[in-house]
Amino acid sequence: MPFQLTEEQQMFQRSLRSFFEDRVAPRAAEIDEKDEFPGDVYKAMSEIGVQAIFFPEEYGGSGGDLLTCCVATEEISRVSGSIAVLTAPPLSLASAAFRLAGTDEQKSRYLPKLASGEWIYAIAITEPDAGSDVSAIRTTAVLKGDHYILNGTKRFHTVGDMADVTTVYAKTDTGKGAKGISTFVVEKGVPGRIISKKEKMMGIRGIASCEVVFEDCRIPRENLLGKEGDGFKDVMHTLDESRPIVAAMGVGLAQGALDYAVNYAKQRVQFGKPICEFQGIQFMLADMATQIEASRYLVYRAASIALNRNRESIMLASMAKYFSSDMAMKVTTDAVQILGGYGYTSDYPVERMMRDAKCFQIFEGTNQIQRVVVARSLLG
């Protein structure tokens, strides 16, 4: 089945590429080296409406469909994995979470500020003893009067230090396992929410991954997102929609690495000629390009049917996520190899791309878990 972008989508893609090459690419190495939050970049993106792409028009967005969001995500990742992680998965998750479970008041309160780039969004699921097994979370939320009291610890809370609004998953009934999980909207600055640690990460630097502790954190009752006990079901639906976005990140990152490797191979001279004239290098580049194109078409296919929320769409979303991120790891590693010793230095971007690619195989459901999802879909 062909997935030809419309003329409008192609124009949109070209305009984004120009912006990210001009405004973001020159900052990518600095963001990684200094490991500092790129607030100026996020603001510049909001000025051209990048964040708005992920949200409905009635809440200040531009109403991009999931395929258009994937196109945008690919262009972001092509120059910076960190900026992609800051932008694409959180905003797609926010849009899906509020669309699926939010009240009209909640949507009106939060989505316009997220769509404008004024606010930053994060999601808090993972805990010290609960990663792939979401049902094992121990954070609790006990209703007392007009407030829920949150207690617990979240780990690997991406951009938790900067987030203005976070959806937190906690158990309102500890005896029901996954069916006892509920979702809460937690705003920045609420008493009892403590950033206890910032992890030192191998890649995706500049975007903090935090440990957050909730100590008798009082959340207004109206900040319950959806119904009590529906949190696990709701987050699975939001992740199903977000996985094509993560897959698009892998495609973009790999494309950036390939582009750099091709240009380098044309300029690097060994044995009296550019290394691109050696068949060994040509075969590597050909394989890299083919793997990227195969991943891109799988991402587009998954994005085109993700909102169906049936067995096929769930399976394809997981396929796209693990295939694309595995591909990105392979392509970025090959790019380092093509650059040789130079590729292993921080003077060239491919080593950063390789470090960033590893994250994509882990977050939003490890690639092993994605294979479980696909196998279960196949086996019924």
N, C-alpha and C positions, 0 to 999 in steps of 0.2 A: 504494500500500500504506500503510495508516494506521500511525502510530507513537504510539499513545496511551500515556502513562506510566501505570504501575500506581498504585493509590492509595498504596501504600507508597513508591514513587518520588516521588510528588507531595508527600507528607508530608516526606520526606527533603529534597527541594528547598526547601520552605518553611523548614525548620529551618536549613539552610545559609544561605539568604538572610538570615534574621534575624541569624545569627551574623556574617556578613561585613559586613552593614550596620552592626551595632553595634560590632564589634571591629576591623575592617580598614579600612572606608571612611574613618573619621576619620584614619587614619594614611597613607593613600595619597599625598597631596600631600607630606607630610613625607619619606616614603621617597624620593620622586622628587627633591625639592629638596636634601636632604642627601646623597643617593646613598650611604646607609649600609645595611648588611645588616640586615634586619628579624628578628633572631633571636627577639625576644619574640613577634612575630606567628606565626612558625613553631611555637614552643612552644605558644602558645594553640591553634593548629589541632590539634596532636597531642592536646591534652587532650580534644577532642571527637571524635577519631578520624578526622580528614580524611585523613591519610596512609594509614591502614589500609584505606581503601576500595579502594586499588589492588592489594592483595596477598591471596593465598589465606588462608583461615582457618587452615590447618594451620601457617602461619608467622606467626601473630599478626595477620593482616589480618581484614577483614570480608567479603572475597570478593565485592566488587562486580563485576558484569559490565561489559563495556565501555560499554554504554549508560548505566549508572548513573555510571560514571566520567566520561563526557561531561557528564552533568547536573551533577555536582559541579564539573567544570572550568568550565562556563559560569557558574556562580554565583561562582566565584573571580574569573574575568576581568571579570565585570560591575563589580567595584569596583576591581580592581588587576591590570593586566597584569604587573607585576613579580612579585607573589605567585603568579600563575598560572604564570609561567615557572619560578619556584623550585620549584613543587610538581608540577604535572600532567605535563608531558612527561618530566621526569627519573624520576618514580616509575613511570609507565607503561612507560618504557623499561627500567627496572631489573627490574620484575616480568616483563616479556616476555623479557628477556635471560637471566635466571636460570631461568625456567620452561622455555625452549627448549633451553638448553645447559648449565645448571648441574648439578653433582653434588648428591647429597643433603646432603653435608657443606657445600658452598658455600651452598646454600639455607638451611640451618639456621644458618649462621654470620652471614649478611648480612641476609636478608630480615626477621627479627623486629626488628632494630634500625632498619631503614628503615621498616617498617610502624608502629612506635611513634613515629617522629619523632625518635628519639634520634640517628640518623645522617642525614646528607645525602648524596645521590647525584649523581654527574655522569658525563657521557660525553665521551670525548676522541677525536674523529675528524679534524676539520679541521686542515689544516696550511698553512703559507705558500703552498705551490704545489699544494695539493690541497683543493679545496672540493667542488664538485659531482662531480668525478671522484675518487671515493674510492679507486679502484685506483691512483692516482698517489701515495699516501702514501709517505713515505720513512723514517719511524720504523721502526727495526729491533729485533728481539728475537732474541738469539742464545743458544741453550742451552749452558750451561757447568756441567757437574755437575748439581747439584740446583736451579739457578737459571737464569732467563732474564735476560739483560743488555739493558736497554732504552736506546736512544739515539735522540734525535730531538726535534722541536719541534712542539707543538700550538698552534693559534690558536683564538680565539673559544671558549675552553673555559669555558662558562657555569658560574658558581658554583665554578670550580676552586679558588679560594682557601679556600672553606669546606667543600668536599666531604670527607667521611670515607672514602668509597669511590668509586672511579672505574673504569669499564671503558675500557681504552685499546686502541686498534687499531693493530697494528704488523705488519711483514712478518717472518715467520720464514723465508721463501724469496723473495728479491728477484727471482728469475728467473721467477716464475710469475704476476706481475701480481696480479689480484684473488684468484686461488686460492692466493696465498702469504700472505694476511692472516690473522692470528690475533688472538684476544681475550684480554686479561689484566685481572685484578682487582688494582687498585693501591690500597693503603690510605694514608691521610693520614700524613705524617711519615716515610715511607720515604726513606732517604738517596738522593740523586741526583735527586729530583723537586724542581724549582725553579720557583717562580712568578716569572717574569722581568719581567712587565708586566701592568698592568691597563688595559684600553682605556677611553677616555672615550666613552660611547655616547650617541646621540641620545635613545633611549628605553629602557624596561625598566631604569631606574636603580635602584640599591640592590642589584642582582644583578650582581656583577662578571663581566665577560667577560675572561678571562685568556690570556696566553701562558704556556705551561708547557714547560719544557725538561727532558728526561731525559738525564742524564749518567751513564752506567754505572750505571743504576738496577737494583738486583738484586731480582728478583721470584721468589718461591718457585715451583718447578715446578708445585705443586698449585694455583697461582693462574691457571693456564691455564683459560679458560672455554670449554668445548667442545673440539673437536679442532683440532689444527694445520691451518691452511688453510681452516677453515670460517668464519672471522671475517666475511668479506664477505657470504656467504650468510646468516649469522645476523643481522648488523646490518640487512640488507635486510628480513628477516622482522620484526624488532622495530620498524623504522620503519613498516612497513605497518600494524602494530597501533597505533602512536603517532599516526599522521596524523589519524585522527578526533578524537583528543584535541586536537591543535593546531587543527583546524577548529573544535572547540567553544570554544576560546579566542577565536577570531574572532567567533563568535556572541555570546558573553558580553560581550566588549568593545563590540561594536556595540550590543547591547541597553542597556548602561549609558549610552552616548552618546545613544541615542534617548530613553531615559527622561529624561535631563537636558534635552535639547532640547525635549521636549514640555512639561515643567514651566516652562522658561524662556519658551517661546512663549506660555504662558497668562498669564504675569505681566508680560512686557515690553510696554509701551504705546507706540505710535507713531501719530501722526495721530488721536489720540483714542480708540484702541481697542487691545486686545491683538493682537499680531502674529499670533496663531494664527487670527484671523478673516480674514486675507488669504489668498486662494486660492493664491498662490505658495508661501507657507509650508506650507499644508495639503498641497499636492501633494508637496513635498519630504518631509514627514513620512510621507505615505502610501507613497511609494517606499521610504523607509528601512525602514519596518515590513515591507513586502512582501519586500524583499531579505533581511532578517533571517530571516523565517519560511521562505522558500525554502531558505536555507542551513541552518537548523535541521533541516528534514526530510531534507536530503541527509546531514547529519552523523549523524542517527539511523539512516538507512538504511545508511550505511557502517559504523557501529558494530555494527549488528545482524548483519552477515555478515563482519566483519573476520577472525575466527578461522578462516574457511573456507580462507583463503590460496590462493585460486584467481584466475583472471584477472579475474573480475567484482569480487571483493573488493579486489584491488589497484587496479583502475581506479577504483572508487568512493572508496577512501581518498584517492587523489591528487586526484580531482575535488573531494571535500569540502574538502581542505586548500587548494587554490588558489582555489576559488570563495568559500569562507568568508573567507579572509584578504584577497582582493581586495575583497570586500563590506565588510569591516571598515574598510579604508582609505577606501572611498567614503563609508560612513555617518559615520565620525568626521570626515571632511573636511566633509561637509554639516552636521554638528552645529556645527562651528566657524563655518560660513557663517551659520547661523541665529542664532548669538549675535553675529555681526558683529564689531566691534572688540573687544568683551569676550571673544569666543571665542578671540582671538589672544593673550590675556594669561594668565599663570599663576595669576591669581585664580580662574579657572574650570577645571574638570577636563577639558574637551573637547580642549584643545590637548595635554595629556599623553596622552589617549587616542589622538589622531591620531599622535603620535610613537611610542607603543607599537605601534600597528597596523602600522606599517611593518615592524617586526621580523618579524611573523608571515608576511609575504610572502617572507622571506628564509631563515629558519632551518628546520632539518629538511628540507632540500631546497627550493631556490628554486621559485617558481611556474612558471618556465619549464621546469624539470626535471619538475615534476608534469605539465605538458602533454605532454612527451615520453612519459612513462609511459602517459598516457591514449591518445595516438596509437598507440603500439606495441601496446597492448591491442586497439584497434580494428582495426589492420591485420594483427594476427597475427604 
